[in-house]
């Protein structure tokens, strides 16, 4: 029996993982990307991403987060590349701040602890600011509780994407970069793909096009996807050795702003050979109307606002000096959930939209599950039935 031809449109986090897992399973893989990934025009840019196993956004994500680290750790060992760093994760909040919305959910600390207990994920709880005694780079306050998960840590997104694409190529996948897909149309039992350079046929297509996903779905459903500009900031730290990723975990920190409103930010201690703390929040209002237009860089006013609202007083030895900034884009759904579902009119097409800013840590396992389903198999590790259109 001939191997099925499966096309993947978009070779970022989910597309790269899917292409790699398809190639591992003997499929004939055609991959397309309008750029040359890894690149800076989508969601998976900015050097680092948090992985955490007690995924507060929903227990349906827990196994995917755990499995993704297994896949990437195996790849890291085999390739001798730096894809995952197990430096831990902490979530810090007091009772009032725990009502802030984090990726569509309230009660981030409570939900995280409950999931860790349910799934028996190793963790510790530090009450009354005690986390600062263990990790002195954090200026945790006396009314704040911290959840600490030692087994999770940092993923390096550009390296993860590049490694999976390289593996896919070595297993025979054809990856056509700098070639934009213009249209996807049914063709017999399969699908035709038209690009600026030609036409191709596949038995099945996985569309993981990030900020460009709307062009591949029917008009009535496009309103469910909102693209937002996000800014990442690196602020100088005067004691980077003490506040390095070898000594401190990554973090999510819900708190109250100057007006008493709930907000949150997240970040990373200083990476190797670096002297800056990376922090960011989630902007829901900076809408990207045209994904083909580059996002503007961070302004000095944005940087100083970020520092004043979130960083000031929460770290030892941090300064407001901005070392650098970067932008990325989130593809948001109304409930901040992932979408993995058949195209409403063309069942040979699977539409994939990641998780409103919390999807990279799931991508390696989701790619595995997508590959299995595209080849007519029941996904072995992740139940994709949670991520249909109804979940949005």
C-alpha positions as CSV (number, residue, x, y, z in Angstrom):
1,X,0.0,0.0,0.0
2,X,1.4,3.5,-1.0
3,X,2.2,5.8,1.9
4,X,-0.3,8.6,2.3
5,X,0.7,12.1,1.2
6,X,0.1,14.5,4.1
7,X,0.7,18.2,3.6
8,X,1.5,20.6,6.5
9,X,0.8,24.3,5.9
10,X,2.8,26.4,8.3
11,X,6.0,25.0,9.8
12,X,6.1,26.7,13.2
13,X,5.7,25.0,16.5
14,X,2.7,22.7,15.6
15,X,3.6,22.3,12.0
16,X,7.2,21.4,12.6
17,X,6.1,18.8,15.2
18,X,3.5,17.4,12.9
19,X,5.9,17.1,10.0
20,X,8.5,15.4,12.2
21,X,6.0,12.9,13.6
22,X,4.5,12.1,10.2
23,X,7.9,11.4,8.7
24,X,8.8,9.1,11.6
25,X,5.7,7.1,10.8
26,X,6.5,6.7,7.1
27,X,4.1,9.2,5.6
28,X,5.0,11.1,2.5
29,X,5.3,14.6,3.9
30,X,4.9,17.9,2.0
31,X,5.5,21.0,4.2
32,X,4.9,24.6,3.2
33,X,5.8,27.9,4.9
34,X,5.8,31.4,3.5
35,X,8.9,32.2,5.4
36,X,12.0,30.1,6.4
37,X,11.3,28.8,9.9
38,X,12.3,29.3,12.6
39,X,11.5,32.9,12.0
40,X,10.3,36.0,13.9
41,X,6.9,36.6,12.2
42,X,4.7,34.2,14.2
43,X,4.2,33.1,17.8
44,X,7.3,31.0,18.5
45,X,9.9,33.6,18.8
46,X,11.8,35.2,21.6
47,X,14.3,32.6,22.7
48,X,12.4,30.9,25.5
49,X,9.0,29.5,26.5
50,X,7.8,28.2,29.8
51,X,6.8,24.6,30.2
52,X,4.7,23.6,33.2
53,X,2.9,20.3,33.9
54,X,0.0,21.3,36.1
55,X,-1.5,23.3,33.3
56,X,-4.0,25.7,34.9
57,X,-5.8,26.3,31.6
58,X,-7.4,22.8,31.8
59,X,-6.6,19.3,32.7
60,X,-7.0,18.3,29.1
61,X,-3.6,19.8,28.5
62,X,-1.6,18.1,31.3
63,X,-0.7,14.9,29.4
64,X,0.3,16.9,26.3
65,X,2.7,19.1,28.4
66,X,4.3,16.0,30.0
67,X,4.6,14.1,26.7
68,X,6.1,17.1,24.9
69,X,9.0,17.3,27.3
70,X,9.5,13.5,26.8
71,X,9.7,13.9,23.0
72,X,12.0,17.0,23.1
73,X,14.2,15.5,25.8
74,X,14.7,12.4,23.7
75,X,15.5,14.6,20.7
76,X,17.8,16.7,22.7
77,X,19.8,13.7,23.9
78,X,20.0,12.2,20.5
79,X,21.0,15.4,18.7
80,X,23.1,16.8,21.6
81,X,21.4,20.1,21.2
82,X,19.9,22.5,23.8
83,X,16.1,22.2,23.5
84,X,14.9,21.9,27.1
85,X,16.3,23.2,30.5
86,X,14.8,21.7,33.7
87,X,15.1,24.8,35.8
88,X,11.6,24.5,37.4
89,X,8.6,26.8,37.4
90,X,6.8,28.8,40.1
91,X,3.5,30.6,40.3
92,X,3.2,33.3,42.9
93,X,0.0,35.0,44.1
94,X,-1.9,36.2,47.1
95,X,-5.6,35.6,47.6
96,X,-6.7,38.9,46.0
97,X,-4.5,38.5,43.0
98,X,-5.5,34.9,42.4
99,X,-8.7,36.3,41.0
100,X,-6.8,37.8,38.1
101,X,-7.5,36.2,34.7
102,X,-4.6,34.2,33.4
103,X,-5.2,32.8,29.9
104,X,-8.9,32.9,30.3
105,X,-9.1,31.4,33.8
106,X,-9.4,32.8,37.3
107,X,-7.8,31.2,40.3
108,X,-4.5,30.3,38.6
109,X,-2.8,29.3,41.9
110,X,-5.7,27.3,43.2
111,X,-6.2,25.5,39.8
112,X,-2.5,24.8,39.5
113,X,-2.3,23.2,42.9
114,X,-5.4,21.2,42.4
115,X,-4.2,19.8,39.1
116,X,-0.8,19.0,40.6
117,X,-2.5,17.0,43.3
118,X,-4.9,15.2,41.0
119,X,-2.1,14.1,38.5
120,X,0.5,13.5,41.3
121,X,2.9,16.1,39.8
122,X,5.8,16.7,42.2
123,X,5.5,20.1,43.7
124,X,6.0,22.2,46.8
125,X,4.0,25.0,48.3
126,X,5.7,28.0,50.0
127,X,3.5,30.1,52.2
128,X,4.0,33.7,53.5
129,X,6.7,34.7,51.1
130,X,9.0,31.8,52.0
131,X,9.9,31.2,48.4
132,X,12.3,34.2,48.7
133,X,14.4,32.2,51.2
134,X,15.0,29.5,48.6
135,X,15.2,31.7,45.5
136,X,16.4,35.1,46.7
137,X,16.1,36.7,43.3
138,X,12.3,37.0,44.0
139,X,11.1,39.7,46.3
140,X,8.0,37.7,47.4
141,X,5.8,39.5,49.8
142,X,4.5,38.1,53.1
143,X,1.0,37.5,52.0
144,X,2.0,35.7,48.8
145,X,1.9,31.9,48.3
146,X,4.1,30.2,45.7
147,X,3.6,26.9,43.9
148,X,6.9,25.4,42.8
149,X,7.2,22.6,40.2
150,X,10.8,21.4,40.0
151,X,10.4,19.0,37.0
152,X,9.4,21.6,34.4
153,X,11.4,24.6,33.1
154,X,12.4,26.3,29.8
155,X,11.9,25.3,26.2
156,X,13.9,27.0,23.5
157,X,11.4,27.5,20.7
158,X,13.5,28.3,17.7
159,X,15.9,25.4,18.5
160,X,13.0,23.0,19.0
161,X,11.4,24.0,15.6
162,X,14.7,23.8,13.8
163,X,15.5,20.4,15.2
164,X,12.2,18.9,14.3
165,X,12.3,20.3,10.8
166,X,15.8,18.9,10.4
167,X,14.7,15.5,11.6
168,X,11.7,15.6,9.2
169,X,14.0,16.3,6.3
170,X,16.4,13.6,7.2
171,X,13.5,11.1,7.2
172,X,12.4,12.1,3.7
173,X,10.0,15.0,4.2
174,X,9.9,17.7,1.4
175,X,9.7,21.1,3.1
176,X,9.1,24.0,0.8
177,X,10.0,27.2,2.6
178,X,9.5,30.7,1.3
179,X,6.5,29.4,-0.6
180,X,3.1,30.8,0.3
181,X,0.0,28.6,0.1
182,X,-2.7,30.6,-1.7
183,X,-5.6,28.2,-1.7
184,X,-6.7,24.7,-0.6
185,X,-9.4,23.0,-2.5
186,X,-11.0,19.5,-2.5
187,X,-9.8,17.2,-5.3
188,X,-11.4,13.8,-5.5
189,X,-10.7,12.0,-2.3
190,X,-7.9,14.4,-1.5
191,X,-7.0,18.0,-1.6
192,X,-5.2,20.3,-4.0
193,X,-2.8,22.9,-2.7
194,X,-2.1,26.0,-4.8
195,X,1.0,28.2,-4.2
196,X,2.7,31.0,-6.0
197,X,4.9,28.4,-7.6
198,X,2.6,25.5,-8.5
199,X,0.0,23.0,-7.5
200,X,0.3,19.9,-5.3
201,X,-2.0,17.1,-4.3
202,X,-2.3,15.5,-0.8
203,X,-4.5,12.9,0.8
204,X,-4.8,15.0,4.0
205,X,-3.7,18.5,5.0
206,X,-2.9,19.9,8.5
207,X,-3.2,23.7,8.5
208,X,-1.1,25.2,11.3
209,X,-0.8,28.7,9.8
210,X,-0.8,30.8,13.0
211,X,-1.8,34.4,12.4
212,X,-2.8,33.5,8.8
213,X,-5.2,30.7,9.9
214,X,-8.3,32.8,9.0
215,X,-7.7,32.6,5.3
216,X,-8.2,28.9,5.4
217,X,-11.6,28.7,7.2
218,X,-15.1,29.8,6.2
219,X,-16.0,33.5,6.7
220,X,-18.5,33.0,9.5
221,X,-15.9,31.3,11.7
222,X,-13.1,33.8,11.2
223,X,-14.4,36.1,13.9
224,X,-13.5,33.4,16.5
225,X,-9.8,34.1,15.9
226,X,-8.3,37.3,17.1
227,X,-4.6,38.1,16.4
228,X,-2.8,40.2,19.0
229,X,0.7,41.8,19.2
230,X,2.7,40.8,22.2
231,X,5.9,42.4,23.4
232,X,8.8,40.6,25.2
233,X,11.2,42.7,27.3
234,X,14.7,42.0,28.7
235,X,15.6,44.2,31.6
236,X,19.2,44.5,32.9
237,X,20.0,42.6,36.1
238,X,23.0,43.7,38.3
239,X,23.5,40.2,39.8
240,X,22.9,37.8,36.9
241,X,25.0,35.0,38.4
242,X,22.7,34.9,41.5
243,X,19.5,35.2,39.4
244,X,20.4,32.8,36.7
245,X,18.4,29.9,35.3
246,X,20.7,27.5,37.2
247,X,19.5,29.0,40.5
248,X,16.0,30.2,39.8
249,X,12.8,28.9,38.1
250,X,10.6,30.5,35.5
251,X,7.5,32.2,36.9
252,X,4.0,33.4,36.4
253,X,3.0,36.2,38.8
254,X,-0.6,37.3,39.1
255,X,-0.9,40.6,41.1
256,X,-3.0,43.8,41.5
257,X,-2.0,46.8,39.5
258,X,-1.8,50.4,40.8
259,X,-5.6,50.7,40.4
260,X,-6.4,47.4,42.2
261,X,-7.2,45.5,39.1
262,X,-6.0,41.9,38.6
263,X,-3.2,41.4,36.1
264,X,-0.3,39.1,35.6
265,X,3.1,38.8,34.1
266,X,5.5,35.9,33.4
267,X,9.2,35.5,32.8
268,X,12.6,33.9,33.0
269,X,15.7,34.4,35.1
270,X,19.0,35.4,33.3
271,X,20.0,32.8,30.8
272,X,23.6,31.5,30.4
273,X,26.0,34.4,29.6
274,X,23.2,36.9,29.9
275,X,22.6,39.8,32.3
276,X,18.9,40.4,31.7
277,X,15.6,39.2,33.0
278,X,13.0,38.5,30.4
279,X,9.4,39.4,31.3
280,X,6.1,39.8,29.4
281,X,2.4,40.1,30.0
282,X,-0.5,39.4,27.8
283,X,-2.0,42.2,25.8
284,X,-5.6,41.5,24.6
285,X,-6.2,44.9,23.0
286,X,-3.3,45.4,20.6
287,X,-5.1,43.8,17.6
288,X,-3.2,42.8,14.5
289,X,-5.6,43.5,11.6
290,X,-3.1,42.5,8.8
291,X,-0.7,39.7,9.6
292,X,1.4,40.6,6.6
293,X,2.4,43.9,8.1
294,X,5.3,43.7,10.6
295,X,4.4,44.5,14.2
296,X,6.0,47.7,15.5
297,X,8.8,47.3,17.9
298,X,8.4,48.2,21.6
299,X,8.6,51.9,22.4
300,X,10.5,53.2,25.4
301,X,7.2,54.3,27.0
302,X,5.9,50.7,26.7
303,X,9.1,49.4,28.3
304,X,8.9,51.7,31.2
305,X,5.2,51.0,31.8
306,X,6.0,47.3,31.8
307,X,8.7,47.8,34.3
308,X,6.7,50.0,36.6
309,X,3.5,47.9,36.6
310,X,5.1,44.5,36.9
311,X,8.8,44.3,37.6
312,X,9.4,47.1,40.1
313,X,9.7,45.7,43.6
314,X,9.3,42.1,42.7
315,X,13.0,41.2,42.0
316,X,16.3,41.9,43.7
317,X,18.9,43.8,41.7
318,X,16.7,44.4,38.6
319,X,17.0,47.7,36.8
320,X,14.7,49.6,34.4
321,X,17.5,49.5,31.7
322,X,16.0,47.8,28.7
323,X,18.6,45.5,27.1
324,X,16.3,44.5,24.2
325,X,12.7,43.7,23.2
326,X,11.0,41.6,20.6
327,X,7.4,41.1,19.4
328,X,5.4,38.0,18.7
329,X,1.8,37.2,17.9
330,X,-0.9,35.3,19.7
331,X,-3.7,33.6,17.8
332,X,-6.5,34.0,20.4
333,X,-9.8,32.1,20.6
334,X,-12.8,33.4,22.7
335,X,-12.1,31.0,25.6
336,X,-8.3,30.9,25.2
337,X,-8.6,27.3,24.1
338,X,-6.8,25.3,21.4
339,X,-8.5,24.3,18.2
340,X,-7.8,21.0,16.5
341,X,-10.7,20.2,14.2
342,X,-11.8,19.2,10.8
343,X,-12.5,21.9,8.3
344,X,-16.3,22.4,8.3
345,X,-16.6,21.9,4.6
346,X,-13.5,19.8,3.7
347,X,-12.9,16.8,6.1
348,X,-9.6,16.1,4.5
349,X,-8.3,19.3,6.1
350,X,-7.5,19.6,9.8
351,X,-7.3,23.2,11.2
352,X,-4.9,23.7,14.0
353,X,-4.8,26.9,16.0
354,X,-2.8,26.9,19.2
355,X,-3.6,28.1,22.6
356,X,-3.9,31.9,22.9
357,X,-0.3,32.2,24.2
358,X,0.0,29.0,26.2
359,X,0.5,26.5,23.4
360,X,4.2,26.0,22.8
361,X,4.7,23.6,25.7
362,X,2.1,21.3,24.2
363,X,3.3,21.4,20.6
364,X,5.5,18.4,20.4
365,X,2.8,16.1,21.8
366,X,0.1,17.7,19.7
367,X,2.2,17.1,16.6
368,X,2.4,13.4,17.5
369,X,-1.3,13.2,18.0
370,X,-2.0,15.1,14.8
371,X,0.3,12.7,12.8
372,X,-1.5,9.7,14.3
373,X,-4.9,11.0,13.4
374,X,-3.9,12.1,9.9
375,X,-2.8,8.5,9.3
376,X,-6.1,7.1,10.5
377,X,-4.9,6.0,14.0
378,X,-6.3,6.9,17.4
379,X,-4.0,9.3,19.1
380,X,-2.1,7.3,21.8
381,X,-1.2,10.0,24.3
382,X,-3.5,13.1,23.8
383,X,-7.2,13.1,23.4
384,X,-7.9,15.5,20.6
385,X,-11.6,15.3,21.0
386,X,-11.3,18.1,23.6
387,X,-10.3,20.6,21.0
388,X,-13.1,20.8,18.5
389,X,-15.1,23.8,17.3
390,X,-17.6,23.4,20.2
391,X,-14.8,24.1,22.7
392,X,-14.2,27.6,21.4
